[in-house]
Amino acid sequence: MLKLDNVLQGGEEGAFRANAESMGWRRADGGRMVVHQTSTVKQAEWREGSLRVLCQAEDEEGNVEDVMFGLDGIDNAKFDDLWRFFEKNCGVYVKKHKVLADVSGDDFDAAMRGVEAAADKVDDAANGSVSKKAREADLMKRVEAVRDGLDQAVSGDKQALSRVFAENGCERIGRLRLVVDTVNLEVYQKDPRWLHLANLAATVESVLKELGKFRVWKPPASEEDSSMQRRQMVRELRQRSGEDGEGEEAEAAAATAAAAASASSSSVPNPLASGPRKLNTENMPMPVFAGLLPPSSSSDVPYKAPAEEVPPPAPVEEPAEVVERTGSEGGAPEEDWDVEVDNPNAVQASAPDGGKKDEQSGQGDTSRIRYIYQTSIREGWVWKRSQYLKKWRRRWLVLQPDHIATYKQRSVGGQTERIDKGTLVHIYAADAEVMQTKAFCISASQKRTFGTRSTKLYMVCDTEKQRDLWVKAIQETLK
């Protein structure tokens, strides 16, 4: 017998009971009751304390029709019990939906106003001055809120994203891209936060294009948007002079490089001044569980029966690595091995500079690895799948006592991803998930400005032995 108390049905509180033959809900005072036979259940879905069950029932004329039986306010800890009940007695697997990100236009607008004001102050400061560096640092702090908001948006429902960012001719994403393309950064132009923001902005544009909602936004001729008008003028001048060849229709995969290049290489004057602005801050609520049975989407998460966690295979014994540590300087940045491949199993992640050359073979000796940090526990080349565009990119992976991070080059600075100690949820072999061999996944739960977000980083190594060593080292260090 399955028993659930204090459960809502049609907005009224009561108790739910179920056995092998039937299931039902009764109001707390016993006045109303709803009962269905388990043999009539056709479908069941779950989302954060809400259960929707599609059953068959006869109407007054004896015709069979589909009816919806809905329960709310269920303790999330009871999901496993419900899943087992429906699987055993109804022959139905409960589909578990992930909670969609609730994107707030008001929150984004407030954060974006701060970014615009900070960007104007950066452009007002003299090049090379102490004040410019300080203003750039302040801009990076404000960027974090916008970046986290976009990060949440692109991980949720596409239609919800469209409702926020397609509003007013794509004004929100248009303002952001205009700032990203024109602000004159000196110190922080390759800061990971800034590059991540540019990449997320390109991802939002790609989603809007896919949905047919994207429009190229230009600031209106009004005094309130005088600063954005000047930024628009600067961008057009750069495009005409050939410094921003990608234009408005640049591919999302090139967005990061284009944003950094346009900010650093321009010889066109940047006559920007701060000024008041007003964004459209109309609140647009995003329903999370609207309707009885929401349509399936990319956010559906198939549920698997609870099972004991299987530890990764023990690594095969191999000769100890001979490690050369270069110290905190890390050596001069070498050639950029930041390339993309479709099949990481077909191309070695170990770049030609992966180790000292073997005099006899002339090939890279992978047993001799030059680390860039004195405190590193393990370093090496891997293929990492990008979180949004799903591209496989070569990255230098560094495991430190308090975190693990990826870099485009084997040199200090310029992290692309980072997971801190204490946030690790699980690490496991992930060949089946990415359809590649020698793959593993790092799953973490990290705090963001807008709450906590789950992160999964997928890596592919050159050998099974390398993959096993990485899994073992990360488990022991970051658990």
ZAMARGU-4260 file (C-alpha; in steps of 0.2 Angstrom, whole numbers, plus 5000, padded with zeros to 4 digits):
<rodrens>
0) 5000/5000/5000 | 5007/5017/4995 | 5001/5031/5007 | 5004/5050/5004 | 4996/5063/5016
5) 4993/5081/5014 | 4992/5080/4995 | 4982/5093/4984 | 4969/5088/4971 | 4960/5101/4962
10) 4967/5114/4975 | 4960/5104/4990 | 4970/5095/5003 | 4968/5076/5006 | 4976/5059/5006
15) 4982/5048/4992 | 4981/5029/4994 | 4986/5016/4981 | 4987/4997/4980 | 4989/4984/4966
20) 4971/4986/4960 | 4967/5004/4962 | 4972/5021/4967 | 4962/5036/4974 | 4962/5052/4983
25) 4950/5058/4997 | 4948/5075/5004 | 4953/5078/5022 | 4935/5079/5028 | 4930/5064/5018
30) 4918/5074/5007 | 4925/5071/4990 | 4934/5056/4982 | 4942/5051/4966 | 4946/5033/4962
35) 4954/5025/4947 | 4959/5007/4943 | 4977/5004/4940 | 4973/4994/4924 | 4966/5010/4916
40) 4982/5020/4918 | 4990/5025/4901 | 5003/5038/4905 | 5011/5047/4920 | 5023/5062/4922
45) 5031/5071/4936 | 5039/5088/4939 | 5044/5094/4956 | 5031/5088/4967 | 5017/5087/4954
50) 5010/5071/4947 | 4999/5070/4931 | 4991/5053/4927 | 4982/5050/4911 | 4968/5036/4914
55) 4954/5029/4904 | 4936/5030/4911 | 4918/5028/4905 | 4906/5043/4904 | 4888/5043/4909
60) 4884/5035/4891 | 4896/5021/4893 | 4909/5029/4881 | 4927/5027/4885 | 4937/5043/4886
65) 4954/5050/4893 | 4954/5059/4910 | 4967/5067/4919 | 4971/5064/4937 | 4982/5077/4945
70) 4991/5078/4962 | 5001/5092/4968 | 5011/5096/4984 | 5020/5079/4985 | 5036/5078/4994
75) 5050/5076/4981 | 5057/5062/4992 | 5042/5051/4987 | 5046/5051/4969 | 5055/5034/4969
80) 5041/5026/4978 | 5029/5033/4965 | 5040/5027/4951 | 5041/5010/4958 | 5022/5009/4961
85) 5017/5014/4943 | 5031/5003/4935 | 5025/4987/4945 | 5006/4989/4946 | 5002/4999/4930
90) 5016/4994/4918 | 5020/5013/4916 | 5036/5022/4918 | 5034/5039/4926 | 5042/5053/4914
95) 5052/5065/4925 | 5053/5083/4918 | 5067/5095/4923 | 5062/5111/4930 | 5063/5124/4916
100) 5073/5140/4920 | 5062/5154/4925 | 5070/5169/4915 | 5065/5186/4921 | 5065/5201/4909
105) 5066/5213/4924 | 5081/5204/4932 | 5090/5204/4916 | 5086/5222/4912 | 5092/5228/4929
110) 5109/5218/4927 | 5111/5225/4909 | 5109/5243/4915 | 5123/5240/4927 | 5134/5233/4913
115) 5130/5247/4901 | 5135/5260/4913 | 5151/5251/4918 | 5156/5249/4900 | 5153/5268/4897
120) 5165/5272/4911 | 5178/5260/4904 | 5177/5269/4887 | 5178/5286/4896 | 5195/5281/4905
125) 5211/5285/4897 | 5221/5271/4889 | 5234/5263/4901 | 5228/5272/4916 | 5225/5265/4933
130) 5207/5271/4933 | 5204/5261/4917 | 5210/5245/4924 | 5199/5248/4940 | 5184/5251/4929
135) 5187/5236/4919 | 5187/5226/4935 | 5171/5233/4940 | 5163/5229/4923 | 5169/5211/4925
140) 5160/5210/4942 | 5144/5216/4934 | 5146/5205/4919 | 5144/5190/4930 | 5126/5193/4934
145) 5121/5195/4915 | 5132/5179/4911 | 5123/5169/4924 | 5106/5174/4918 | 5110/5170/4900
150) 5118/5153/4906 | 5101/5149/4915 | 5091/5154/4900 | 5100/5144/4887 | 5099/5128/4898
155) 5080/5130/4899 | 5066/5130/4887 | 5068/5138/4870 | 5051/5145/4870 | 5054/5153/4887
160) 5070/5161/4881 | 5062/5167/4865 | 5048/5176/4875 | 5061/5186/4884 | 5074/5189/4871
165) 5063/5191/4855 | 5054/5205/4864 | 5054/5223/4855 | 5064/5216/4840 | 5077/5207/4850
170) 5082/5223/4860 | 5089/5214/4875 | 5101/5203/4866 | 5104/5217/4854 | 5110/5229/4868
175) 5121/5216/4875 | 5130/5212/4858 | 5132/5230/4855 | 5142/5232/4871 | 5152/5216/4869
180) 5157/5221/4851 | 5162/5239/4855 | 5168/5241/4873 | 5187/5245/4873 | 5195/5233/4885
185) 5214/5232/4888 | 5217/5221/4903 | 5202/5210/4903 | 5198/5207/4885 | 5202/5188/4887
190) 5195/5186/4904 | 5185/5170/4904 | 5170/5179/4911 | 5170/5190/4896 | 5173/5177/4883
195) 5159/5166/4891 | 5147/5180/4890 | 5151/5183/4872 | 5148/5165/4868 | 5132/5164/4878
200) 5126/5179/4868 | 5130/5171/4852 | 5120/5155/4858 | 5105/5165/4862 | 5105/5173/4845
205) 5107/5155/4837 | 5092/5149/4846 | 5082/5164/4841 | 5087/5161/4823 | 5082/5143/4824
210) 5065/5148/4830 | 5064/5162/4816 | 5062/5176/4829 | 5079/5184/4827 | 5080/5202/4822
215) 5095/5214/4820 | 5092/5227/4834 | 5098/5245/4831 | 5096/5259/4845 | 5082/5271/4841
220) 5086/5289/4838 | 5082/5296/4855 | 5092/5305/4869 | 5089/5291/4881 | 5099/5279/4869
225) 5113/5291/4864 | 5126/5280/4871 | 5120/5265/4862 | 5119/5276/4846 | 5137/5280/4847
230) 5141/5262/4850 | 5131/5257/4834 | 5141/5270/4825 | 5158/5263/4831 | 5153/5245/4826
235) 5148/5251/4808 | 5164/5260/4806 | 5174/5245/4811 | 5164/5234/4799 | 5167/5246/4785
240) 5186/5246/4789 | 5186/5227/4788 | 5190/5225/4807 | 5174/5216/4810 | 5172/5205/4795
245) 5160/5193/4803 | 5146/5206/4804 | 5129/5203/4811 | 5127/5186/4804 | 5143/5178/4812
250) 5142/5160/4816 | 5139/5157/4835 | 5155/5146/4835 | 5166/5162/4831 | 5157/5174/4842
255) 5170/5173/4856 | 5185/5176/4845 | 5176/5190/4836 | 5171/5199/4852 | 5188/5199/4858
260) 5196/5204/4842 | 5185/5219/4839 | 5188/5225/4857 | 5207/5224/4856 | 5213/5227/4838
265) 5202/5242/4833 | 5211/5258/4827 | 5195/5268/4825 | 5192/5281/4838 | 5179/5275/4851
270) 5170/5292/4856 | 5159/5284/4869 | 5152/5293/4884 | 5141/5288/4898 | 5123/5293/4898
275) 5106/5289/4905 | 5096/5275/4897 | 5079/5266/4899 | 5076/5248/4895 | 5059/5240/4892
280) 5056/5231/4909 | 5039/5224/4906 | 5039/5208/4917 | 5036/5192/4907 | 5032/5177/4919
285) 5038/5161/4913 | 5026/5147/4918 | 5035/5131/4924 | 5022/5118/4924 | 5007/5125/4914
290) 4993/5113/4909 | 4990/5095/4914 | 5002/5086/4903 | 5016/5098/4896 | 5023/5093/4879
295) 5039/5084/4878 | 5054/5094/4875 | 5073/5094/4876 | 5071/5097/4894 | 5063/5080/4897
300) 5074/5069/4908 | 5071/5050/4907 | 5072/5042/4924 | 5081/5026/4928 | 5077/5015/4942
305) 5088/5018/4958 | 5103/5007/4958 | 5119/5006/4968 | 5133/5017/4962 | 5146/5007/4952
310) 5164/5013/4956 | 5175/5016/4940 | 5187/5002/4936 | 5203/5002/4945 | 5217/5010/4934
315) 5230/4998/4927 | 5247/5000/4934 | 5259/5010/4924 | 5276/5017/4926 | 5276/5033/4936
320) 5276/5049/4925 | 5291/5060/4925 | 5285/5077/4928 | 5294/5093/4924 | 5286/5108/4934
325) 5289/5125/4927 | 5283/5135/4941 | 5270/5149/4942 | 5276/5157/4927 | 5271/5142/4916
330) 5282/5147/4902 | 5278/5158/4887 | 5261/5154/4878 | 5264/5142/4864 | 5255/5139/4848
335) 5236/5139/4850 | 5230/5121/4849 | 5212/5127/4850 | 5204/5116/4836 | 5187/5108/4834
340) 5184/5090/4828 | 5169/5080/4825 | 5176/5063/4830 | 5188/5065/4845 | 5192/5046/4844
345) 5200/5049/4827 | 5212/5063/4832 | 5224/5063/4846 | 5221/5076/4860 | 5240/5076/4864
350) 5246/5091/4854 | 5264/5090/4846 | 5271/5099/4861 | 5264/5086/4873 | 5280/5081/4880
355) 5299/5079/4877 | 5303/5071/4860 | 5310/5053/4860 | 5327/5054/4851 | 5325/5037/4843
360) 5307/5038/4837 | 5305/5057/4835 | 5288/5056/4843 | 5281/5065/4858 | 5286/5055/4874
365) 5269/5056/4884 | 5277/5049/4899 | 5286/5066/4902 | 5274/5080/4904 | 5279/5098/4908
370) 5266/5105/4921 | 5262/5123/4921 | 5259/5124/4940 | 5270/5118/4954 | 5255/5113/4964
375) 5246/5102/4950 | 5241/5085/4954 | 5239/5080/4936 | 5239/5089/4919 | 5237/5084/4901
380) 5228/5087/4884 | 5210/5080/4882 | 5195/5084/4871 | 5181/5093/4879 | 5164/5095/4873
385) 5157/5113/4873 | 5141/5114/4884 | 5131/5123/4871 | 5137/5120/4853 | 5142/5102/4857
390) 5159/5104/4848 | 5174/5094/4853 | 5189/5106/4857 | 5206/5102/4863 | 5209/5108/4880
395) 5224/5107/4893 | 5216/5100/4909 | 5224/5104/4926 | 5219/5096/4942 | 5224/5107/4957
400) 5221/5102/4976 | 5206/5114/4977 | 5199/5113/4959 | 5200/5107/4941 | 5201/5119/4926
405) 5203/5118/4907 | 5214/5130/4897 | 5215/5133/4878 | 5234/5133/4879 | 5247/5125/4890
410) 5250/5141/4899 | 5245/5150/4915 | 5229/5160/4914 | 5214/5160/4902 | 5203/5146/4910
415) 5188/5141/4900 | 5179/5130/4913 | 5182/5127/4932 | 5175/5116/4945 | 5179/5119/4963
420) 5182/5106/4977 | 5166/5103/4987 | 5154/5105/4971 | 5158/5088/4963 | 5143/5077/4962
425) 5149/5062/4952 | 5163/5057/4940 | 5161/5042/4929 | 5164/5034/4912 | 5153/5042/4899
430) 5156/5032/4883 | 5137/5029/4880 | 5132/5047/4883 | 5143/5055/4870 | 5145/5040/4858
435) 5164/5040/4860 | 5176/5028/4868 | 5188/5034/4882 | 5176/5047/4888 | 5172/5053/4906
440) 5160/5065/4913 | 5162/5077/4928 | 5146/5082/4936 | 5145/5096/4948 | 5133/5107/4957
445) 5139/5125/4957 | 5132/5141/4965 | 5127/5155/4953 | 5120/5172/4955 | 5103/5166/4951
450) 5104/5150/4962 | 5113/5133/4960 | 5116/5126/4943 | 5121/5108/4938 | 5136/5107/4926
455) 5142/5092/4916 | 5159/5092/4908 | 5162/5078/4895 | 5180/5074/4891 | 5188/5061/4879
460) 5206/5055/4882 | 5218/5047/4870 | 5219/5030/4880 | 5208/5020/4892 | 5222/5021/4904
465) 5223/5040/4904 | 5204/5041/4906 | 5205/5029/4922 | 5219/5039/4929 | 5210/5055/4927
470) 5194/5048/4935 | 5204/5041/4950 | 5214/5057/4953 | 5198/5068/4952 | 5188/5057/4963
475) 5202/5057/4977 | 5205/5076/4975 | 5188/5085/4973 | 5176/5073/4983
</rodrens>
